[in-house]
Amino acid sequence: QVQLVESGGGLVQSGGSLRLSCAASGKMFIITDMGWFRQAPGKQRELVARITGYGSPTYSDVVKGRFTISRDNAENTVLLQMNSLKPEDTGNYYCNAGPGTYNWGQGTQVTVSS
């Protein structure tokens, strides 16, 4: 069974940076599309970035130009480099192959202060 573990969140000032990491078990992770999702206070979970099994990224409009998603298939990890952070980026960040494809992990909290 695939298990997802997110890490790297924290408290950062507006304009700062964080790097999130997602570690996943299972052979399927090697070629499966993976995404980063976030759930902000008072909002539904939303997709912020996605990367194909072979490394092609896409981004939501609100993070494009600020976030970079990458992966290392050999290490079964997916990274999200977050730059120029804004208070509206605050939320709990999760990785998954899609909305509910696997059981959601605990997520990692990102808090951006003004």
DRENTORKOL-3810 file (N, C-alpha, C; in nm, 4 decimals):
REM DRENTORKOL-3810
@n.u->0.0841; n.v->-0.1180; n.w->0.0000; ca.u->0.0000; ca.v->0.0000; ca.w->0.0000; c.u->0.0887; c.v->0.1245; c.w->0.0000
@n.u->0.0507; n.v->0.2239; n.w->-0.0804; ca.u->0.1282; ca.v->0.3465; ca.w->-0.0904; c.u->0.1065; c.v->0.4306; c.w->0.0340
@n.u->0.2162; n.v->0.4817; n.w->0.0865; ca.u->0.2116; ca.v->0.5728; ca.w->0.1991; c.u->0.2821; c.v->0.7021; c.w->0.1609
@n.u->0.2212; n.v->0.8144; n.w->0.1956; ca.u->0.2729; ca.v->0.9456; ca.w->0.1609; c.u->0.3078; c.v->1.0218; c.w->0.2873
@n.u->0.4270; n.v->1.0790; n.w->0.2898; ca.u->0.4731; ca.v->1.1547; ca.w->0.4052; c.u->0.5269; c.v->1.2886; c.w->0.3577
@n.u->0.4644; n.v->1.3963; n.w->0.4032; ca.u->0.5054; ca.v->1.5314; ca.w->0.3676; c.u->0.5871; c.v->1.5936; c.w->0.4802
@n.u->0.6813; n.v->1.6783; n.w->0.4424; ca.u->0.7636; ca.v->1.7469; ca.w->0.5411; c.u->0.8158; c.v->1.8773; c.w->0.4822
@n.u->0.8726; n.v->1.9604; n.w->0.5667; ca.u->0.9374; ca.v->2.0823; ca.w->0.5220; c.u->0.8616; c.v->2.2105; c.w->0.5476
@n.u->0.7395; n.v->2.2007; n.w->0.5974; ca.u->0.6624; ca.v->2.3200; ca.w->0.6247; c.u->0.7155; c.v->2.3950; c.w->0.7449
@n.u->0.6581; n.v->2.5112; n.w->0.7673; ca.u->0.6990; ca.v->2.5927; ca.w->0.8792; c.u->0.6413; c.v->2.7314; c.w->0.8703
@n.u->0.6923; n.v->2.8176; n.w->0.9545; ca.u->0.6509; ca.v->2.9576; ca.w->0.9592; c.u->0.7545; c.v->3.0426; c.w->0.8878
@n.u->0.7085; n.v->3.1252; n.w->0.7962; ca.u->0.7986; ca.v->3.2092; ca.w->0.7191; c.u->0.7325; c.v->3.3445; c.w->0.6956
@n.u->0.8130; n.v->3.4477; n.w->0.6846; ca.u->0.7612; ca.v->3.5806; ca.w->0.6558; c.u->0.7263; c.v->3.5946; c.w->0.5080
@n.u->0.6370; n.v->3.6859; n.w->0.4795; ca.u->0.6011; ca.v->3.7149; ca.w->0.3414; c.u->0.7264; c.v->3.7446; c.w->0.2595
@n.u->0.7348; n.v->3.6824; n.w->0.1426; ca.u->0.8512; ca.v->3.6971; ca.w->0.0573; c.u->0.9571; c.v->3.5915; c.w->0.0781
@n.u->0.9413; n.v->3.5108; n.w->0.1809; ca.u->1.0376; ca.v->3.4069; ca.w->0.2112; c.u->1.0174; c.v->3.2816; c.w->0.1290
@n.u->1.0954; n.v->3.1794; n.w->0.1621; ca.u->1.0954; ca.v->3.0554; ca.w->0.0854; c.u->1.0898; c.v->2.9343; c.w->0.1768
@n.u->1.0324; n.v->2.8275; n.w->0.1253; ca.u->1.0325; ca.v->2.6979; ca.w->0.1897; c.u->1.0461; c.v->2.5910; c.w->0.0823
@n.u->1.1000; n.v->2.4766; n.w->0.1205; ca.u->1.1056; ca.v->2.3625; ca.w->0.0314; c.u->1.0341; c.v->2.2457; c.w->0.0979
@n.u->0.9277; n.v->2.2000; n.w->0.0344; ca.u->0.8509; ca.v->2.0875; ca.w->0.0839; c.u->0.8983; c.v->1.9591; c.w->0.0180
@n.u->0.8892; n.v->1.8511; n.w->0.0922; ca.u->0.9293; ca.v->1.7215; ca.w->0.0422; c.u->0.8175; c.v->1.6211; c.w->0.0636
@n.u->0.7978; n.v->1.5354; n.w->-0.0339; ca.u->0.7008; ca.v->1.4271; ca.w->-0.0263; c.u->0.7743; c.v->1.2968; c.w->-0.0509
@n.u->0.7668; n.v->1.2081; n.w->0.0443; ca.u->0.8248; ca.v->1.0752; ca.w->0.0303; c.u->0.7124; c.v->0.9742; c.w->0.0132
@n.u->0.7259; n.v->0.8887; n.w->-0.0858; ca.u->0.6205; ca.v->0.7929; ca.w->-0.1175; c.u->0.6770; c.v->0.6531; c.w->-0.1313
@n.u->0.6024; n.v->0.5578; n.w->-0.0819; ca.u->0.6370; ca.v->0.4179; ca.w->-0.0988; c.u->0.5659; c.v->0.3615; c.w->-0.2207
@n.u->0.6150; n.v->0.2480; n.w->-0.2712; ca.u->0.5466; ca.v->0.1796; ca.w->-0.3791; c.u->0.6089; c.v->0.2006; c.w->-0.5153
@n.u->0.6089; n.v->0.0956; n.w->-0.5957; ca.u->0.6664; ca.v->0.1006; ca.w->-0.7293; c.u->0.5915; c.v->0.1965; c.w->-0.8209
@n.u->0.4613; n.v->0.2096; n.w->-0.8037; ca.u->0.3788; ca.v->0.2934; ca.w->-0.8906; c.u->0.4253; c.v->0.4386; c.w->-0.8923
@n.u->0.4848; n.v->0.4827; n.w->-0.7841; ca.u->0.5308; ca.v->0.6203; ca.w->-0.7736; c.u->0.6310; c.v->0.6567; c.w->-0.8818
@n.u->0.7051; n.v->0.5600; n.w->-0.9322; ca.u->0.8102; ca.v->0.5867; ca.w->-1.0295; c.u->0.7566; c.v->0.6525; c.w->-1.1563
@n.u->0.6379; n.v->0.6119; n.w->-1.2022; ca.u->0.5836; ca.v->0.6630; ca.w->-1.3273; c.u->0.4497; c.v->0.7341; c.w->-1.3115
@n.u->0.3990; n.v->0.7419; n.w->-1.1919; ca.u->0.2689; ca.v->0.8032; ca.w->-1.1684; c.u->0.2812; c.v->0.9543; c.w->-1.1569
@n.u->0.1873; n.v->1.0270; n.w->-1.2194; ca.u->0.1801; ca.v->1.1712; ca.w->-1.1992; c.u->0.1599; c.v->1.2007; c.w->-1.0511
@n.u->0.2261; n.v->1.3036; n.w->-1.0029; ca.u->0.2124; ca.v->1.3434; ca.w->-0.8632; c.u->0.1851; c.v->1.4922; c.w->-0.8547
@n.u->0.1077; n.v->1.5302; n.w->-0.7558; ca.u->0.0748; ca.v->1.6699; ca.w->-0.7375; c.u->0.0879; c.v->1.7132; c.w->-0.5937
@n.u->0.1014; n.v->1.8424; n.w->-0.5779; ca.u->0.0930; ca.v->1.9057; ca.w->-0.4474; c.u->-0.0413; c.v->1.9769; c.w->-0.4367
@n.u->-0.1097; n.v->1.9544; n.w->-0.3275; ca.u->-0.2376; ca.v->2.0147; ca.w->-0.2979; c.u->-0.2250; c.v->2.0937; c.w->-0.1690
@n.u->-0.3133; n.v->2.1894; n.w->-0.1512; ca.u->-0.3150; ca.v->2.2617; ca.w->-0.0248; c.u->-0.4584; c.v->2.2895; c.w->0.0170
@n.u->-0.4761; n.v->2.2987; n.w->0.1460; ca.u->-0.6045; ca.v->2.3342; ca.w->0.2027; c.u->-0.5838; c.v->2.4543; c.w->0.2934
@n.u->-0.6315; n.v->2.5681; n.w->0.2472; ca.u->-0.6177; ca.v->2.6921; ca.w->0.3213; c.u->-0.7317; c.v->2.7052; c.w->0.4211
@n.u->-0.7132; n.v->2.7872; n.w->0.5227; ca.u->-0.8210; ca.v->2.8063; ca.w->0.6205; c.u->-0.9500; c.v->2.8514; c.w->0.5534
@n.u->-1.0589; n.v->2.7806; n.w->0.5812; ca.u->-1.1884; ca.v->2.8161; ca.w->0.5271; c.u->-1.2093; c.v->2.7836; c.w->0.3807
@n.u->-1.1175; n.v->2.7094; n.w->0.3187; ca.u->-1.1282; ca.v->2.6776; ca.w->0.1777; c.u->-1.1155; c.v->2.5276; c.w->0.1545
@n.u->-1.1569; n.v->2.4837; n.w->0.0359; ca.u->-1.1431; ca.v->2.3446; ca.w->-0.0027; c.u->-1.0003; c.v->2.3152; c.w->-0.0466
@n.u->-0.9646; n.v->2.1879; n.w->-0.0428; ca.u->-0.8341; ca.v->2.1475; ca.w->-0.0912; c.u->-0.8234; c.v->2.1769; c.w->-0.2410
@n.u->-0.7102; n.v->2.2313; n.w->-0.2836; ca.u->-0.6898; ca.v->2.2673; ca.w->-0.4227; c.u->-0.5537; c.v->2.2201; c.w->-0.4718
@n.u->-0.5466; n.v->2.1912; n.w->-0.5997; ca.u->-0.4214; ca.v->2.1522; ca.w->-0.6635; c.u->-0.3382; c.v->2.2767; c.w->-0.6916
@n.u->-0.2121; n.v->2.2746; n.w->-0.6541; ca.u->-0.1246; ca.v->2.3881; ca.w->-0.6805; c.u->-0.0167; c.v->2.3564; c.w->-0.7835
@n.u->0.0249; n.v->2.2320; n.w->-0.7947; ca.u->0.1275; ca.v->2.1940; ca.w->-0.8910; c.u->0.1198; c.v->2.0452; c.w->-0.9178
@n.u->0.1549; n.v->2.0069; n.w->-1.0393; ca.u->0.1544; ca.v->1.8667; ca.w->-1.0768; c.u->0.2767; c.v->1.8374; c.w->-1.1621
@n.u->0.3272; n.v->1.7155; n.w->-1.1508; ca.u->0.4409; ca.v->1.6732; ca.w->-1.2307; c.u->0.4147; c.v->1.5323; c.w->-1.2817
@n.u->0.4411; n.v->1.5093; n.w->-1.4103; ca.u->0.4204; ca.v->1.3772; ca.w->-1.4672; c.u->0.5274; c.v->1.2820; c.w->-1.4176
@n.u->0.5057; n.v->1.1552; n.w->-1.4459; ca.u->0.6020; ca.v->1.0550; ca.w->-1.4049; c.u->0.7390; c.v->1.0742; c.w->-1.4657
@n.u->0.7448; n.v->1.1499; n.w->-1.5748; ca.u->0.8713; ca.v->1.1722; ca.w->-1.6427; c.u->0.9215; c.v->1.3156; c.w->-1.6307
@n.u->0.8581; n.v->1.3947; n.w->-1.5440; ca.u->0.9150; ca.v->1.5219; ca.w->-1.5058; c.u->0.8566; c.v->1.6475; c.w->-1.5662
@n.u->0.7450; n.v->1.6390; n.w->-1.6363; ca.u->0.6844; ca.v->1.7580; ca.w->-1.6960; c.u->0.5912; c.v->1.8251; c.w->-1.5955
@n.u->0.6168; n.v->1.9527; n.w->-1.5609; ca.u->0.5380; ca.v->2.0192; ca.w->-1.4576; c.u->0.4269; c.v->2.1083; c.w->-1.5123
@n.u->0.3230; n.v->2.1250; n.w->-1.4326; ca.u->0.2207; ca.v->2.2255; ca.w->-1.4554; c.u->0.1881; c.v->2.2910; c.w->-1.3220
@n.u->0.1346; n.v->2.4135; n.w->-1.3279; ca.u->0.1096; ca.v->2.4909; ca.w->-1.2078; c.u->-0.0251; c.v->2.5604; c.w->-1.2153
@n.u->-0.0840; n.v->2.5809; n.w->-1.1003; ca.u->-0.2004; ca.v->2.6664; ca.w->-1.0948; c.u->-0.1573; c.v->2.8104; c.w->-1.1183
@n.u->-0.2501; n.v->2.8921; n.w->-1.1649; ca.u->-0.2163; ca.v->3.0290; ca.w->-1.1989; c.u->-0.1653; c.v->3.1086; c.w->-1.0789
@n.u->-0.2159; n.v->3.0792; n.w->-0.9614; ca.u->-0.1821; ca.v->3.1599; ca.w->-0.8450; c.u->-0.0406; c.v->3.1332; c.w->-0.7932
@n.u->0.0214; n.v->3.0233; n.w->-0.8338; ca.u->0.1570; ca.v->2.9939; ca.w->-0.7881; c.u->0.2584; c.v->2.9958; c.w->-0.9008
@n.u->0.2125; n.v->3.0054; n.w->-1.0233; ca.u->0.3021; ca.v->3.0024; ca.w->-1.1385; c.u->0.4054; c.v->3.1141; c.w->-1.1290
@n.u->0.5306; n.v->3.0784; n.w->-1.1514; ca.u->0.6392; ca.v->3.1737; ca.w->-1.1433; c.u->0.7007; c.v->3.1844; c.w->-1.0062
@n.u->0.6349; n.v->3.1284; n.w->-0.9051; ca.u->0.6859; ca.v->3.1339; ca.w->-0.7688; c.u->0.7227; c.v->2.9956; c.w->-0.7145
@n.u->0.6483; n.v->2.8937; n.w->-0.7554; ca.u->0.6711; ca.v->2.7578; ca.w->-0.7075; c.u->0.7336; c.v->2.6734; c.w->-0.8177
@n.u->0.8145; n.v->2.5772; n.w->-0.7785; ca.u->0.8736; ca.v->2.4831; ca.w->-0.8715; c.u->0.8587; c.v->2.3418; c.w->-0.8163
@n.u->0.7956; n.v->2.2556; n.w->-0.8943; ca.u->0.7803; ca.v->2.1166; ca.w->-0.8556; c.u->0.8852; c.v->2.0334; c.w->-0.9285
@n.u->0.9409; n.v->1.9364; n.w->-0.8593; ca.u->1.0401; ca.v->1.8482; ca.w->-0.9185; c.u->1.0290; c.v->1.7115; c.w->-0.8536
@n.u->1.0948; n.v->1.6135; n.w->-0.9121; ca.u->1.0891; ca.v->1.4793; ca.w->-0.8557; c.u->1.2191; c.v->1.4061; c.w->-0.8802
@n.u->1.2439; n.v->1.3100; n.w->-0.7945; ca.u->1.3563; ca.v->1.2195; ca.w->-0.8085; c.u->1.2985; c.v->1.0794; c.w->-0.7992
@n.u->1.2763; n.v->1.0181; n.w->-0.9144; ca.u->1.2116; ca.v->0.8879; ca.w->-0.9166; c.u->1.2947; c.v->0.7804; c.w->-0.8467
@n.u->1.4263; n.v->0.7928; n.w->-0.8559; ca.u->1.5129; ca.v->0.6950; ca.w->-0.7916; c.u->1.4992; c.v->0.6994; c.w->-0.6404
@n.u->1.4672; n.v->0.8164; n.w->-0.5867; ca.u->1.4531; ca.v->0.8325; ca.w->-0.4430; c.u->1.3080; c.v->0.8328; c.w->-0.3973
@n.u->1.2136; n.v->0.8218; n.w->-0.4909; ca.u->1.0707; ca.v->0.8244; ca.w->-0.4584; c.u->1.0330; c.v->0.9495; c.w->-0.3806
@n.u->1.0794; n.v->1.0638; n.w->-0.4291; ca.u->1.0478; ca.v->1.1901; ca.w->-0.3646; c.u->0.9970; c.v->1.2913; c.w->-0.4662
@n.u->0.9094; n.v->1.3785; n.w->-0.4187; ca.u->0.8613; ca.v->1.4918; ca.w->-0.4960; c.u->0.8830; c.v->1.6170; c.w->-0.4117
@n.u->0.9410; n.v->1.7191; n.w->-0.4717; ca.u->0.9729; ca.v->1.8414; ca.w->-0.4011; c.u->0.8870; c.v->1.9566; c.w->-0.4514
@n.u->0.8647; n.v->2.0526; n.w->-0.3648; ca.u->0.7988; ca.v->2.1764; ca.w->-0.4030; c.u->0.8792; c.v->2.2918; c.w->-0.3452
@n.u->0.9520; n.v->2.3610; n.w->-0.4315; ca.u->1.0251; ca.v->2.4797; ca.w->-0.3916; c.u->0.9307; c.v->2.5986; c.w->-0.3986
@n.u->0.9125; n.v->2.6663; n.w->-0.2873; ca.u->0.8166; ca.v->2.7748; ca.w->-0.2761; c.u->0.8920; c.v->2.9037; c.w->-0.2476
@n.u->0.8888; n.v->2.9950; n.w->-0.3424; ca.u->0.9551; ca.v->3.1238; ca.w->-0.3288; c.u->0.8522; c.v->3.2362; c.w->-0.3304
@n.u->0.8949; n.v->3.3526; n.w->-0.2858; ca.u->0.8080; ca.v->3.4711; ca.w->-0.2837; c.u->0.6736; c.v->3.4406; c.w->-0.2193
@n.u->0.6784; n.v->3.3772; n.w->-0.1057; ca.u->0.5565; ca.v->3.3327; ca.w->-0.0395; c.u->0.4709; c.v->3.4504; c.w->0.0054
@n.u->0.3409; n.v->3.4297; n.w->-0.0018; ca.u->0.2418; ca.v->3.5294; ca.w->0.0358; c.u->0.1542; c.v->3.4736; c.w->0.1472
@n.u->0.0922; n.v->3.5608; n.w->0.2258; ca.u->0.0031; ca.v->3.5113; ca.w->0.3313; c.u->-0.1064; c.v->3.4195; c.w->0.2780
@n.u->-0.1545; n.v->3.4433; n.w->0.1576; ca.u->-0.2585; ca.v->3.3589; ca.w->0.1006; c.u->-0.2091; c.v->3.2194; c.w->0.0628
@n.u->-0.0786; n.v->3.1951; n.w->0.0702; ca.u->-0.0242; ca.v->3.0614; ca.w->0.0509; c.u->-0.0358; c.v->2.9759; c.w->0.1760
@n.u->-0.0771; n.v->3.0358; n.w->0.2848; ca.u->-0.0905; ca.v->2.9633; ca.w->0.4104; c.u->-0.1887; c.v->2.8474; c.w->0.3963
@n.u->-0.1519; n.v->2.7326; n.w->0.4487; ca.u->-0.2389; ca.v->2.6165; ca.w->0.4454; c.u->-0.1619; c.v->2.4906; c.w->0.4760
@n.u->-0.2344; n.v->2.3812; n.w->0.4800; ca.u->-0.1734; ca.v->2.2511; ca.w->0.4979; c.u->-0.1491; c.v->2.1909; c.w->0.3599
@n.u->-0.0263; n.v->2.1509; n.w->0.3327; ca.u->0.0127; ca.v->2.1029; ca.w->0.2004; c.u->0.0248; c.v->1.9515; c.w->0.1991
@n.u->-0.0323; n.v->1.8906; n.w->0.0961; ca.u->-0.0359; ca.v->1.7459; ca.w->0.0804; c.u->0.0152; c.v->1.7079; c.w->-0.0576
@n.u->0.0699; n.v->1.5884; n.w->-0.0695; ca.u->0.1011; ca.v->1.5333; ca.w->-0.1999; c.u->0.0119; c.v->1.4133; c.w->-0.2271
@n.u->-0.0121; n.v->1.3871; n.w->-0.3554; ca.u->-0.0923; ca.v->1.2733; ca.w->-0.3959; c.u->-0.0838; c.v->1.2606; c.w->-0.5476
@n.u->-0.1219; n.v->1.1455; n.w->-0.5996; ca.u->-0.1282; ca.v->1.1266; ca.w->-0.7437; c.u->-0.2487; c.v->1.1964; c.w->-0.8044
@n.u->-0.3465; n.v->1.2267; n.w->-0.7232; ca.u->-0.4673; ca.v->1.2948; ca.w->-0.7622; c.u->-0.5519; c.v->1.3137; c.w->-0.6393
@n.u->-0.6670; n.v->1.3795; n.w->-0.6537; ca.u->-0.7538; ca.v->1.3986; ca.w->-0.5366; c.u->-0.8054; c.v->1.2656; c.w->-0.4839
@n.u->-0.7476; n.v->1.2184; n.w->-0.3759; ca.u->-0.7924; ca.v->1.0955; ca.w->-0.3135; c.u->-0.7479; c.v->0.9682; c.w->-0.3813
@n.u->-0.6509; n.v->0.9762; n.w->-0.4727; ca.u->-0.6006; ca.v->0.8556; ca.w->-0.5371; c.u->-0.5464; c.v->0.7582; c.w->-0.4338
@n.u->-0.4656; n.v->0.8082; n.w->-0.3446; ca.u->-0.4191; ca.v->0.7331; ca.w->-0.2301; c.u->-0.4736; c.v->0.7979; c.w->-0.1036
@n.u->-0.4612; n.v->0.7294; n.w->0.0056; ca.u->-0.4980; ca.v->0.7916; ca.w->0.1317; c.u->-0.4112; c.v->0.9147; c.w->0.1552
@n.u->-0.4755; n.v->1.0217; n.w->0.1969; ca.u->-0.4026; ca.v->1.1438; ca.w->0.2261; c.u->-0.3106; c.v->1.1247; c.w->0.3453
@n.u->-0.1917; n.v->1.1825; n.w->0.3356; ca.u->-0.1020; ca.v->1.1843; ca.w->0.4490; c.u->-0.1422; c.v->1.2916; c.w->0.5472
@n.u->-0.0575; n.v->1.3136; n.w->0.6448; ca.u->-0.0861; ca.v->1.4135; ca.w->0.7464; c.u->-0.0709; c.v->1.5557; c.w->0.6925
@n.u->0.0076; n.v->1.5720; n.w->0.5876; ca.u->0.0337; ca.v->1.7037; ca.w->0.5331; c.u->0.1411; c.v->1.7754; c.w->0.6127
@n.u->0.1837; n.v->1.8890; n.w->0.5608; ca.u->0.2790; ca.v->1.9728; ca.w->0.6311; c.u->0.2284; c.v->2.1162; c.w->0.6276
@n.u->0.2285; n.v->2.1802; n.w->0.7425; ca.u->0.1687; ca.v->2.3121; ca.w->0.7565; c.u->0.2643; c.v->2.4210; c.w->0.7103
@n.u->0.2127; n.v->2.5097; n.w->0.6274; ca.u->0.2856; ca.v->2.6278; ca.w->0.5828; c.u->0.2104; c.v->2.7503; c.w->0.6318
@n.u->0.2785; n.v->2.8348; n.w->0.7052; ca.u->0.2193; ca.v->2.9577; ca.w->0.7547; c.u->0.3062; c.v->3.0752; c.w->0.7120
@n.u->0.2464; n.v->3.1687; n.w->0.6410; ca.u->0.3176; ca.v->3.2856; ca.w->0.5908; c.u->0.2619; c.v->3.4085; c.w->0.6602
@n.u->0.3462; n.v->3.4778; n.w->0.7320; ca.u->0.3048; ca.v->3.5963; ca.w->0.8050; c.u->0.3233; c.v->3.7208; c.w->0.7195
@n.u->0.2437; n.v->3.8235; n.w->0.7494; ca.u->0.2504; ca.v->3.9485; ca.w->0.6760; c.u->0.3717; c.v->4.0302; c.w->0.7164
END
